Amino acid sequence: MSDSPAGRLQTLFEGHRLTPTQRRIAHCMVRRAADVPFLSSVELAELAGVSQPSVTRFAVALGFDGYPALRRHLREVAPPEQPRAADGGSEHNEYQQAVLAEIENLRHLAGLLADPAPVERAGRLLAASRPLPVLGLRAASSQARGFAYFAGKVHPDVRLLDEGGSMLTDRIDAAVRAGATALLCFALPRHPREVVEALEYARGAGLTVVTVAESAFAPVAAHSDLLIPAAVGTGLAFDTACAPMLLGRVLLEAMADELPDAQARLEQFDAKAAARGLFVD
């Protein structure tokens, strides 16, 4: 775990059974890790979109007498960096602020990747699974489809699962019968119930579940063997997912590194594409 403020917070939250409201508070604290030791319970409640008593109950659930004790712990045990003014402030309009927030999400992802072990482990799991099912519904379907498109150029059998319904478990069963050992899931808010149920089913069927989600406290966490977080932007009417997309490409790189014939497959594809005149450049 990273020794960054966000990493220390995630370590503090590990091992606690949190309610959905408490996971929301935890997610907010991780995203604002440098600022949290300076926030009042009312301010944190406003940022997380919950009530002030919920913040107090959250602190008690972590083993503290109340929120002041939690904040004191953060200041004494892990001295925070001086909080920065929110990117943008009055100098930037709402569109610029959304972009700057995404840049901050990417910085957070870069800090997380300072420890490459989780991504490297994911790469080994995904490369070894033949076939490799890739799940993503609703908001996450584009992330899953993008990964599957590129993964199919280096992996011999990628199966995209981007539609829900009663056929979803059938397709998971088919992948298991064909020899699948792992499943990659992209899970973004709002989380469809089908995704949570599908991951629970997949693990019950013997698959190792690797998940990309917006937070280690996302509802899918309990049904994932390896979850790598990548925050989403919430400054616009619809969430933005630059960090999850980039993490997907990082996982592609890690998977390709584990496939000895990946480069040969890419060269073969390029040769066929050139022969067919597939691209104009």
ZADO-1210 file (C-alpha; in nm, 4 decimals, padded with zeros to 6 digits):
<atoms>
<atom x="00.0000" y="00.0000" z="00.0000" code="MET" pos="1"/>
<atom x="00.1250" y="00.3442" z="-00.0903" code="SER" pos="2"/>
<atom x="00.2511" y="00.5686" z="00.1913" code="ASP" pos="3"/>
<atom x="00.0604" y="00.8607" z="00.0402" code="SER" pos="4"/>
<atom x="-00.2232" y="01.0200" z="00.2436" code="PRO" pos="5"/>
<atom x="-00.4742" y="00.8260" z="00.0341" code="ALA" pos="6"/>
<atom x="-00.2848" y="00.5016" z="00.0877" code="GLY" pos="7"/>
<atom x="-00.2759" y="00.5542" z="00.4646" code="ARG" pos="8"/>
<atom x="-00.6490" y="00.6173" z="00.4680" code="LEU" pos="9"/>
<atom x="-00.7225" y="00.2991" z="00.2746" code="GLN" pos="10"/>
<atom x="-00.5085" y="00.1063" z="00.5219" code="THR" pos="11"/>
<atom x="-00.7133" y="00.2563" z="00.8077" code="LEU" pos="12"/>
<atom x="-01.0408" y="00.1457" z="00.6466" code="PHE" pos="13"/>
<atom x="-00.9303" y="-00.2093" z="00.5633" code="GLU" pos="14"/>
<atom x="-01.0893" y="-00.4860" z="00.7677" code="GLY" pos="15"/>
<atom x="-01.4013" y="-00.2879" z="00.8591" code="HIS" pos="16"/>
<atom x="-01.7475" y="-00.3858" z="00.7358" code="ARG" pos="17"/>
<atom x="-01.8856" y="-00.0570" z="00.6105" code="LEU" pos="18"/>
<atom x="-02.2404" y="00.0260" z="00.5107" code="THR" pos="19"/>
<atom x="-02.3043" y="00.1788" z="00.1664" code="PRO" pos="20"/>
<atom x="-02.3236" y="00.5247" z="00.3287" code="THR" pos="21"/>
<atom x="-01.9982" y="00.4639" z="00.5144" code="GLN" pos="22"/>
<atom x="-01.8299" y="00.3450" z="00.1938" code="ARG" pos="23"/>
<atom x="-01.9393" y="00.6715" z="00.0347" code="ARG" pos="24"/>
<atom x="-01.7732" y="00.8667" z="00.3169" code="ILE" pos="25"/>
<atom x="-01.4587" y="00.6529" z="00.2914" code="ALA" pos="26"/>
<atom x="-01.4417" y="00.7068" z="-00.0837" code="HIS" pos="27"/>
<atom x="-01.4767" y="01.0820" z="-00.0368" code="CYS" pos="28"/>
<atom x="-01.2014" y="01.0845" z="00.2264" code="MET" pos="29"/>
<atom x="-00.9630" y="00.8955" z="-00.0017" code="VAL" pos="30"/>
<atom x="-01.0272" y="01.1388" z="-00.2852" code="ARG" pos="31"/>
<atom x="-00.9691" y="01.4368" z="-00.0538" code="ARG" pos="32"/>
<atom x="-00.6968" y="01.2700" z="00.1531" code="ALA" pos="33"/>
<atom x="-00.4780" y="01.5798" z="00.1863" code="ALA" pos="34"/>
<atom x="-00.7700" y="01.7918" z="00.3078" code="ASP" pos="35"/>
<atom x="-00.9557" y="01.5534" z="00.5403" code="VAL" pos="36"/>
<atom x="-00.7562" y="01.6251" z="00.8612" code="PRO" pos="37"/>
<atom x="-00.8630" y="01.9892" z="00.8290" code="PHE" pos="38"/>
<atom x="-01.2346" y="01.9299" z="00.7567" code="LEU" pos="39"/>
<atom x="-01.5121" y="01.9485" z="01.0127" code="SER" pos="40"/>
<atom x="-01.7711" y="01.6710" z="01.0252" code="SER" pos="41"/>
<atom x="-02.0219" y="01.9074" z="00.8638" code="VAL" pos="42"/>
<atom x="-01.7836" y="01.9881" z="00.5788" code="GLU" pos="43"/>
<atom x="-01.7056" y="01.6203" z="00.5208" code="LEU" pos="44"/>
<atom x="-02.0756" y="01.5368" z="00.5264" code="ALA" pos="45"/>
<atom x="-02.1434" y="01.8005" z="00.2602" code="GLU" pos="46"/>
<atom x="-01.8607" y="01.6724" z="00.0392" code="LEU" pos="47"/>
<atom x="-01.9780" y="01.3117" z="00.0693" code="ALA" pos="48"/>
<atom x="-02.3461" y="01.3983" z="00.0306" code="GLY" pos="49"/>
<atom x="-02.4466" y="01.2410" z="00.3619" code="VAL" pos="50"/>
<atom x="-02.5742" y="01.3645" z="00.6971" code="SER" pos="51"/>
<atom x="-02.3453" y="01.4889" z="00.9747" code="GLN" pos="52"/>
<atom x="-02.4605" y="01.2070" z="01.2124" code="PRO" pos="53"/>
<atom x="-02.3563" y="00.9579" z="00.9428" code="SER" pos="54"/>
<atom x="-02.0008" y="01.0946" z="00.9621" code="VAL" pos="55"/>
<atom x="-02.0036" y="01.0510" z="01.3404" code="THR" pos="56"/>
<atom x="-02.1320" y="00.6922" z="01.3107" code="ARG" pos="57"/>
<atom x="-01.8642" y="00.6247" z="01.0510" code="PHE" pos="58"/>
<atom x="-01.5886" y="00.7370" z="01.2906" code="ALA" pos="59"/>
<atom x="-01.7352" y="00.5158" z="01.5654" code="VAL" pos="60"/>
<atom x="-01.7461" y="00.2201" z="01.3230" code="ALA" pos="61"/>
<atom x="-01.3701" y="00.2653" z="01.2759" code="LEU" pos="62"/>
<atom x="-01.3188" y="00.2401" z="01.6523" code="GLY" pos="63"/>
<atom x="-01.2976" y="00.6096" z="01.7478" code="PHE" pos="64"/>
<atom x="-01.5033" y="00.7951" z="02.0068" code="ASP" pos="65"/>
<atom x="-01.6265" y="01.0305" z="01.7362" code="GLY" pos="66"/>
<atom x="-01.5162" y="01.2288" z="01.4356" code="TYR" pos="67"/>
<atom x="-01.2876" y="01.4680" z="01.6319" code="PRO" pos="68"/>
<atom x="-01.0929" y="01.1656" z="01.7556" code="ALA" pos="69"/>
<atom x="-01.0608" y="01.0330" z="01.4008" code="LEU" pos="70"/>
<atom x="-00.9423" y="01.3693" z="01.2726" code="ARG" pos="71"/>
<atom x="-00.6938" y="01.3986" z="01.5607" code="ARG" pos="72"/>
<atom x="-00.5615" y="01.0517" z="01.4767" code="HIS" pos="73"/>
<atom x="-00.5041" y="01.1563" z="01.1158" code="LEU" pos="74"/>
<atom x="-00.3196" y="01.4682" z="01.2234" code="ARG" pos="75"/>
<atom x="-00.1008" y="01.2958" z="01.4853" code="GLU" pos="76"/>
<atom x="-00.0258" y="00.9588" z="01.3283" code="VAL" pos="77"/>
<atom x="-00.0022" y="01.0632" z="00.9645" code="ALA" pos="78"/>
<atom x="00.0728" y="01.4352" z="00.9463" code="PRO" pos="79"/>
<atom x="-00.0981" y="01.5583" z="00.6298" code="PRO" pos="80"/>
<atom x="00.0316" y="01.7891" z="00.3670" code="GLU" pos="81"/>
<atom x="-00.1023" y="02.1415" z="00.3851" code="GLN" pos="82"/>
<atom x="-00.4304" y="02.1396" z="00.1935" code="PRO" pos="83"/>
<atom x="-00.4260" y="02.2967" z="-00.1478" code="ARG" pos="84"/>
<atom x="-00.6917" y="02.5256" z="-00.2760" code="ALA" pos="85"/>
<atom x="-00.9294" y="02.3335" z="-00.4967" code="ALA" pos="86"/>
<atom x="-00.8001" y="02.3249" z="-00.8527" code="ASP" pos="87"/>
<atom x="-00.9687" y="02.5905" z="-01.0506" code="GLY" pos="88"/>
<atom x="-01.1453" y="02.7896" z="-00.7808" code="GLY" pos="89"/>
<atom x="-01.2963" y="03.1081" z="-00.9187" code="SER" pos="90"/>
<atom x="-01.0273" y="03.1258" z="-01.1880" code="GLU" pos="91"/>
<atom x="-01.1711" y="02.8398" z="-01.3937" code="HIS" pos="92"/>
<atom x="-01.5158" y="02.7664" z="-01.5277" code="ASN" pos="93"/>
<atom x="-01.7014" y="02.4428" z="-01.4546" code="GLU" pos="94"/>
<atom x="-01.5699" y="02.2695" z="-01.7675" code="TYR" pos="95"/>
<atom x="-01.2097" y="02.3499" z="-01.6819" code="GLN" pos="96"/>
<atom x="-01.2663" y="02.2378" z="-01.3246" code="GLN" pos="97"/>
<atom x="-01.3938" y="01.9017" z="-01.4509" code="ALA" pos="98"/>
<atom x="-01.0781" y="01.8565" z="-01.6592" code="VAL" pos="99"/>
<atom x="-00.8540" y="01.9573" z="-01.3682" code="LEU" pos="100"/>
<atom x="-01.0344" y="01.7107" z="-01.1423" code="ALA" pos="101"/>
<atom x="-00.9648" y="01.4340" z="-01.3933" code="GLU" pos="102"/>
<atom x="-00.5983" y="01.5325" z="-01.4002" code="ILE" pos="103"/>
<atom x="-00.5963" y="01.4915" z="-01.0225" code="GLU" pos="104"/>
<atom x="-00.7551" y="01.1470" z="-01.0599" code="ASN" pos="105"/>
<atom x="-00.4759" y="01.0515" z="-01.2990" code="LEU" pos="106"/>
<atom x="-00.2145" y="01.1777" z="-01.0525" code="ARG" pos="107"/>
<atom x="-00.3721" y="00.9597" z="-00.7858" code="HIS" pos="108"/>
<atom x="-00.3607" y="00.6606" z="-01.0206" code="LEU" pos="109"/>
<atom x="00.0071" y="00.7296" z="-01.0951" code="ALA" pos="110"/>
<atom x="00.0781" y="00.7255" z="-00.7228" code="GLY" pos="111"/>
<atom x="-00.1051" y="00.3963" z="-00.6855" code="LEU" pos="112"/>
<atom x="00.0969" y="00.2410" z="-00.9672" code="LEU" pos="113"/>
<atom x="00.4206" y="00.3192" z="-00.7820" code="ALA" pos="114"/>
<atom x="00.3661" y="-00.0326" z="-00.6490" code="ASP" pos="115"/>
<atom x="00.3305" y="-00.2363" z="-00.9700" code="PRO" pos="116"/>
<atom x="00.2675" y="-00.5674" z="-00.7920" code="ALA" pos="117"/>
<atom x="-00.1164" y="-00.5649" z="-00.8146" code="PRO" pos="118"/>
<atom x="-00.1134" y="-00.4820" z="-01.1865" code="VAL" pos="119"/>
<atom x="00.1549" y="-00.7409" z="-01.2562" code="GLU" pos="120"/>
<atom x="-00.0462" y="-01.0032" z="-01.0677" code="ARG" pos="121"/>
<atom x="-00.3559" y="-00.9067" z="-01.2664" code="ALA" pos="122"/>
<atom x="-00.1585" y="-00.9369" z="-01.5900" code="GLY" pos="123"/>
<atom x="-00.0549" y="-01.2923" z="-01.5039" code="ARG" pos="124"/>
<atom x="-00.4111" y="-01.3923" z="-01.4135" code="LEU" pos="125"/>
<atom x="-00.5608" y="-01.2459" z="-01.7314" code="LEU" pos="126"/>
<atom x="-00.2938" y="-01.3894" z="-01.9616" code="ALA" pos="127"/>
<atom x="-00.3372" y="-01.7374" z="-01.8172" code="ALA" pos="128"/>
<atom x="-00.7154" y="-01.7479" z="-01.8607" code="SER" pos="129"/>
<atom x="-00.8225" y="-01.9162" z="-02.1856" code="ARG" pos="130"/>
<atom x="-01.0798" y="-01.7884" z="-02.2660" code="PRO" pos="131"/>
<atom x="-01.0789" y="-01.4508" z="-02.0913" code="LEU" pos="132"/>
<atom x="-01.4276" y="-01.3111" z="-02.0144" code="PRO" pos="133"/>
<atom x="-01.4422" y="-00.9314" z="-01.9810" code="VAL" pos="134"/>
<atom x="-01.7492" y="-00.7925" z="-01.8046" code="LEU" pos="135"/>
<atom x="-01.8861" y="-00.4386" z="-01.8117" code="GLY" pos="136"/>
<atom x="-02.2499" y="-00.3302" z="-01.8040" code="LEU" pos="137"/>
<atom x="-02.4192" y="00.0057" z="-01.8558" code="ARG" pos="138"/>
<atom x="-02.1728" y="00.2894" z="-01.7772" code="ALA" pos="139"/>
<atom x="-01.8812" y="00.0455" z="-01.7752" code="ALA" pos="140"/>
<atom x="-01.9658" y="-00.1236" z="-02.1039" code="SER" pos="141"/>
<atom x="-01.7447" y="00.1104" z="-02.3082" code="SER" pos="142"/>
<atom x="-01.4476" y="00.0369" z="-02.0809" code="GLN" pos="143"/>
<atom x="-01.4991" y="-00.3380" z="-02.1189" code="ALA" pos="144"/>
<atom x="-01.5483" y="-00.3125" z="-02.4950" code="ARG" pos="145"/>
<atom x="-01.2330" y="-00.1026" z="-02.5386" code="GLY" pos="146"/>
<atom x="-01.0263" y="-00.3477" z="-02.3361" code="PHE" pos="147"/>
<atom x="-01.1684" y="-00.6486" z="-02.5217" code="ALA" pos="148"/>
<atom x="-01.1025" y="-00.4879" z="-02.8609" code="TYR" pos="149"/>
<atom x="-00.7317" y="-00.4404" z="-02.7962" code="PHE" pos="150"/>
<atom x="-00.6906" y="-00.7557" z="-02.5873" code="ALA" pos="151"/>
<atom x="-00.8195" y="-00.9605" z="-02.8796" code="GLY" pos="152"/>
<atom x="-00.5097" y="-00.8586" z="-03.0777" code="LYS" pos="153"/>
<atom x="-00.2734" y="-01.0326" z="-02.8349" code="VAL" pos="154"/>
<atom x="-00.4887" y="-01.2835" z="-02.6406" code="HIS" pos="155"/>
<atom x="-00.6172" y="-01.5908" z="-02.8254" code="PRO" pos="156"/>
<atom x="-00.9728" y="-01.5899" z="-02.6841" code="ASP" pos="157"/>
<atom x="-01.1391" y="-01.2817" z="-02.5324" code="VAL" pos="158"/>
<atom x="-01.5125" y="-01.2910" z="-02.4641" code="ARG" pos="159"/>
<atom x="-01.6916" y="-00.9607" z="-02.4090" code="LEU" pos="160"/>
<atom x="-01.9817" y="-00.9660" z="-02.1630" code="LEU" pos="161"/>
<atom x="-02.1493" y="-00.6287" z="-02.2063" code="ASP" pos="162"/>
<atom x="-02.5162" y="-00.7279" z="-02.1947" code="GLU" pos="163"/>
<atom x="-02.7093" y="-00.8281" z="-01.8852" code="GLY" pos="164"/>
<atom x="-03.0156" y="-01.0451" z="-01.8566" code="GLY" pos="165"/>
<atom x="-03.0639" y="-01.4164" z="-01.8041" code="SER" pos="166"/>
<atom x="-02.8005" y="-01.5032" z="-02.0650" code="MET" pos="167"/>
<atom x="-02.5181" y="-01.3496" z="-01.8611" code="LEU" pos="168"/>
<atom x="-02.4755" y="-01.6447" z="-01.6253" code="THR" pos="169"/>
<atom x="-02.5037" y="-01.8815" z="-01.9222" code="ASP" pos="170"/>
<atom x="-02.2117" y="-01.7052" z="-02.0892" code="ARG" pos="171"/>
<atom x="-02.0084" y="-01.7209" z="-01.7686" code="ILE" pos="172"/>
<atom x="-02.0815" y="-02.0942" z="-01.7487" code="ASP" pos="173"/>
<atom x="-01.9744" y="-02.1358" z="-02.1126" code="ALA" pos="174"/>
<atom x="-01.6462" y="-01.9580" z="-02.0447" code="ALA" pos="175"/>
<atom x="-01.5788" y="-02.1811" z="-01.7431" code="VAL" pos="176"/>
<atom x="-01.6534" y="-02.4949" z="-01.9453" code="ARG" pos="177"/>
<atom x="-01.4113" y="-02.3733" z="-02.2128" code="ALA" pos="178"/>
<atom x="-01.1335" y="-02.3419" z="-01.9539" code="GLY" pos="179"/>
<atom x="-01.1537" y="-01.9840" z="-01.8205" code="ALA" pos="180"/>
<atom x="-00.9788" y="-01.9304" z="-01.4877" code="THR" pos="181"/>
<atom x="-01.0226" y="-01.5535" z="-01.4435" code="ALA" pos="182"/>
<atom x="-01.2707" y="-01.2787" z="-01.5246" code="LEU" pos="183"/>
<atom x="-01.1951" y="-00.9086" z="-01.5688" code="LEU" pos="184"/>
<atom x="-01.4701" y="-00.6688" z="-01.4620" code="CYS" pos="185"/>
<atom x="-01.5013" y="-00.2955" z="-01.5184" code="PHE" pos="186"/>
<atom x="-01.7450" y="-00.1604" z="-01.2590" code="ALA" pos="187"/>
<atom x="-01.8432" y="00.2070" z="-01.2499" code="LEU" pos="188"/>
<atom x="-02.1168" y="00.3928" z="-01.0637" code="PRO" pos="189"/>
<atom x="-02.4031" y="00.3614" z="-01.0522" code="ARG" pos="190"/>
<atom x="-02.3392" y="-00.0089" z="-00.9958" code="HIS" pos="191"/>
<atom x="-02.5996" y="-00.2376" z="-01.1543" code="PRO" pos="192"/>
<atom x="-02.7229" y="-00.5123" z="-00.9261" code="ARG" pos="193"/>
<atom x="-02.6593" y="-00.7539" z="-01.2135" code="GLU" pos="194"/>
<atom x="-02.2868" y="-00.6892" z="-01.1963" code="VAL" pos="195"/>
<atom x="-02.2654" y="-00.7646" z="-00.8242" code="VAL" pos="196"/>
<atom x="-02.4689" y="-01.0822" z="-00.8751" code="GLU" pos="197"/>
<atom x="-02.2609" y="-01.1835" z="-01.1788" code="ALA" pos="198"/>
<atom x="-01.9342" y="-01.1483" z="-00.9871" code="LEU" pos="199"/>
<atom x="-02.0711" y="-01.3514" z="-00.6985" code="GLU" pos="200"/>
<atom x="-02.1777" y="-01.6188" z="-00.9466" code="TYR" pos="201"/>
<atom x="-01.8436" y="-01.6129" z="-01.1280" code="ALA" pos="202"/>
<atom x="-01.6468" y="-01.6651" z="-00.8076" code="ARG" pos="203"/>
<atom x="-01.8813" y="-01.9469" z="-00.7110" code="GLY" pos="204"/>
<atom x="-01.8068" y="-02.1042" z="-01.0494" code="ALA" pos="205"/>
<atom x="-01.4353" y="-02.0976" z="-00.9689" code="GLY" pos="206"/>
<atom x="-01.3204" y="-01.7859" z="-01.1546" code="LEU" pos="207"/>
<atom x="-01.0700" y="-01.5425" z="-01.0047" code="THR" pos="208"/>
<atom x="-01.2260" y="-01.1974" z="-01.0351" code="VAL" pos="209"/>
<atom x="-01.0068" y="-00.8976" z="-01.1225" code="VAL" pos="210"/>
<atom x="-01.1975" y="-00.5692" z="-01.0968" code="THR" pos="211"/>
<atom x="-01.1393" y="-00.2104" z="-01.2001" code="VAL" pos="212"/>
<atom x="-01.3702" y="00.0111" z="-00.9916" code="ALA" pos="213"/>
<atom x="-01.3810" y="00.3717" z="-00.8810" code="GLU" pos="214"/>
<atom x="-01.2939" y="00.2868" z="-00.5216" code="SER" pos="215"/>
<atom x="-01.1737" y="00.0048" z="-00.3009" code="ALA" pos="216"/>
<atom x="-01.5049" y="00.0526" z="-00.1195" code="PHE" pos="217"/>
<atom x="-01.7278" y="00.0012" z="-00.4240" code="ALA" pos="218"/>
<atom x="-02.0122" y="-00.2532" z="-00.3859" code="PRO" pos="219"/>
<atom x="-01.8250" y="-00.4990" z="-00.6098" code="VAL" pos="220"/>
<atom x="-01.5271" y="-00.5130" z="-00.3718" code="ALA" pos="221"/>
<atom x="-01.6745" y="-00.7954" z="-00.1637" code="ALA" pos="222"/>
<atom x="-01.6970" y="-01.0145" z="-00.4755" code="HIS" pos="223"/>
<atom x="-01.3519" y="-00.9376" z="-00.6193" code="SER" pos="224"/>
<atom x="-01.0291" y="-01.1282" z="-00.5588" code="ASP" pos="225"/>
<atom x="-00.8169" y="-00.8377" z="-00.6822" code="LEU" pos="226"/>
<atom x="-00.9608" y="-00.4857" z="-00.7074" code="LEU" pos="227"/>
<atom x="-00.7529" y="-00.1997" z="-00.8474" code="ILE" pos="228"/>
<atom x="-00.9172" y="00.1406" z="-00.7945" code="PRO" pos="229"/>
<atom x="-00.9284" y="00.4262" z="-01.0446" code="ALA" pos="230"/>
<atom x="-01.1393" y="00.7272" z="-00.9496" code="ALA" pos="231"/>
<atom x="-01.4105" y="00.8727" z="-01.1715" code="VAL" pos="232"/>
<atom x="-01.4808" y="01.2421" z="-01.2161" code="GLY" pos="233"/>
<atom x="-01.8080" y="01.3707" z="-01.0743" code="THR" pos="234"/>
<atom x="-01.7941" y="01.7381" z="-01.1694" code="GLY" pos="235"/>
<atom x="-02.0264" y="01.7106" z="-01.4703" code="LEU" pos="236"/>
<atom x="-02.3817" y="01.5822" z="-01.5062" code="ALA" pos="237"/>
<atom x="-02.2419" y="01.2432" z="-01.6101" code="PHE" pos="238"/>
<atom x="-01.9349" y="01.0835" z="-01.4532" code="ASP" pos="239"/>
<atom x="-01.6064" y="01.0866" z="-01.6457" code="THR" pos="240"/>
<atom x="-01.3807" y="00.7820" z="-01.6486" code="ALA" pos="241"/>
<atom x="-01.0376" y="00.8779" z="-01.7813" code="CYS" pos="242"/>
<atom x="-00.8516" y="00.7007" z="-01.4994" code="ALA" pos="243"/>
<atom x="-01.0405" y="00.3675" z="-01.5360" code="PRO" pos="244"/>
<atom x="-00.9771" y="00.3787" z="-01.9119" code="MET" pos="245"/>
<atom x="-00.6060" y="00.4370" z="-01.8621" code="LEU" pos="246"/>
<atom x="-00.5877" y="00.1638" z="-01.5980" code="LEU" pos="247"/>
<atom x="-00.7459" y="-00.0706" z="-01.8513" code="GLY" pos="248"/>
<atom x="-00.4644" y="00.0061" z="-02.0952" code="ARG" pos="249"/>
<atom x="-00.2088" y="-00.0515" z="-01.8190" code="VAL" pos="250"/>
<atom x="-00.3643" y="-00.3918" z="-01.7536" code="LEU" pos="251"/>
<atom x="-00.3432" y="-00.4647" z="-02.1260" code="LEU" pos="252"/>
<atom x="00.0285" y="-00.3893" z="-02.1153" code="GLU" pos="253"/>
<atom x="00.0791" y="-00.6118" z="-01.8115" code="ALA" pos="254"/>
<atom x="-00.1177" y="-00.8940" z="-01.9753" code="MET" pos="255"/>
<atom x="00.0740" y="-00.8632" z="-02.3030" code="ALA" pos="256"/>
<atom x="00.4010" y="-00.8839" z="-02.1098" code="ASP" pos="257"/>
<atom x="00.2879" y="-01.2274" z="-01.9892" code="GLU" pos="258"/>
<atom x="00.1954" y="-01.3567" z="-02.3363" code="LEU" pos="259"/>
<atom x="00.5104" y="-01.4804" z="-02.5152" code="PRO" pos="260"/>
<atom x="00.3507" y="-01.4557" z="-02.8603" code="ASP" pos="261"/>
<atom x="00.1900" y="-01.1132" z="-02.8108" code="ALA" pos="262"/>
<atom x="00.4357" y="-00.9299" z="-03.0354" code="GLN" pos="263"/>
<atom x="00.4080" y="-01.1933" z="-03.3069" code="ALA" pos="264"/>
<atom x="00.0287" y="-01.1632" z="-03.3005" code="ARG" pos="265"/>
<atom x="00.0507" y="-00.7845" z="-03.3337" code="LEU" pos="266"/>
<atom x="00.2903" y="-00.8097" z="-03.6272" code="GLU" pos="267"/>
<atom x="00.0654" y="-01.0668" z="-03.7942" code="GLN" pos="268"/>
<atom x="-00.2348" y="-00.8370" z="-03.7544" code="PHE" pos="269"/>
<atom x="-00.0430" y="-00.5394" z="-03.8956" code="ASP" pos="270"/>
<atom x="00.0647" y="-00.7428" z="-04.1982" code="ALA" pos="271"/>
<atom x="-00.2916" y="-00.8539" z="-04.2706" code="LYS" pos="272"/>
<atom x="-00.4269" y="-00.5017" z="-04.2157" code="ALA" pos="273"/>
<atom x="-00.1745" y="-00.3639" z="-04.4649" code="ALA" pos="274"/>
<atom x="-00.2634" y="-00.6317" z="-04.7199" code="ALA" pos="275"/>
<atom x="-00.6326" y="-00.5474" z="-04.6880" code="ARG" pos="276"/>
<atom x="-00.5769" y="-00.1729" z="-04.6918" code="GLY" pos="277"/>
<atom x="-00.7648" y="-00.1590" z="-04.3634" code="LEU" pos="278"/>
<atom x="-00.6320" y="00.1774" z="-04.2493" code="PHE" pos="279"/>
<atom x="-00.5646" y="00.5004" z="-04.4376" code="VAL" pos="280"/>
<atom x="-00.2476" y="00.5866" z="-04.2435" code="ASP" pos="281"/>
</atoms>
